[in-house]
Structures are given as structure tokens and as C-alpha cells.
């Protein structure tokens, strides 16, 4: 993933109340160490179509279109 990629929330993974499924967003930051530790997959910060910004694991989202 890289900054500017268009992504969609993975409905099977993001089941919290803040994720209703089908949310589309843009990657605004990458390579975030979740929990203050380096883990795989890394975290990415997403600006969702709702205007909210969340940090999620890379495997919790699916790419719709790669930034050029």
C-alpha cells in the first residue's frame, strides 16, 4: 500500500460499530507501527469517505485502485 491508494474496508475483518462495511477511503499514511511495536502487517492510516481517519492493519482493507 502507498499514500493515495483508494481502498475499501474488508467487511469480514472490520466488524466494529464504527465500520458499517463498504466504506471507501484513501490511504494517507503507511508503515505505522501498531501498539508501539513493529508488527506484520503494518498499520495504515485511512481517510474514509465519512471524513473519519482511522489506523487499521493493511490486511483489514482491500485496494480498489492504486495511486499513480
LOGU-879988 format. One record per residue (C-alpha): residue in one letter; x, y, z. Coordinates in steps of 0.001 Angstrom, whole numbers, padded with zeros to 6 digits, always signed. Layout:
// residues N
aXYZ...
//
This chain:
// residues 68
x+000000+000000+000000x+001088+003538-000608x-000253+007005+000070x-003063+007874-002313x-004327+004313-002873x-008121+004013-002972x-009285+001288-000571x-012426-000338+000789x-012943-001763+004267x-012882-005564+004431x-016370-006374+005727x-015216-009732+007135x-012443-008147+009209x-013681-004717+010343x-016756-005608+012359x-016689-002737+014895x-019561-000289+015259x-017539+002415+013504x-017297+000247+010380x-020622-000384+008705x-018901-002177+005831x-018365-000878+002342x-016570+002242+003499x-014270+003661+000844x-011202+005675+001751x-007796+006970+000728x-004506+005905+002311x-002949+008962+003971x-000048+007326+005874x+001751+003978+005768x+004199+001843+007746x+002640+002690+011101x+003901+000575+013991x+000755-000635+015714x+000864-000803+019538x+004288+000848+019504x+005868-002288+018069x+006924-003340+014615x+004439-005980+013504x+003378-007540+010228x+001155-006432+008672x+001924-002783+009348x-000691-000167+010022x-002034+002319+007525x-003981+005492+008172x-007152+005845+006114x-009246+008946+005397x-012715+007396+004999x-015496+008794+002815x-017294+009743+006052x-014481+012181+006899x-013159+009992+009731x-009494+008993+009890x-008598+005569+011326x-005463+003491+011587x-006006-000137+010604x-003845-003112+009698x-003062-003485+005983x-004924-006785+005855x-008150-005147+007084x-008628-003248+003814x-008728-004103+000125x-007268-001958-002645x-009726-000634-005221x-007291+001471-007242x-003572+002000-006906x-002320+005581-006819x-000346+006518-009916
//
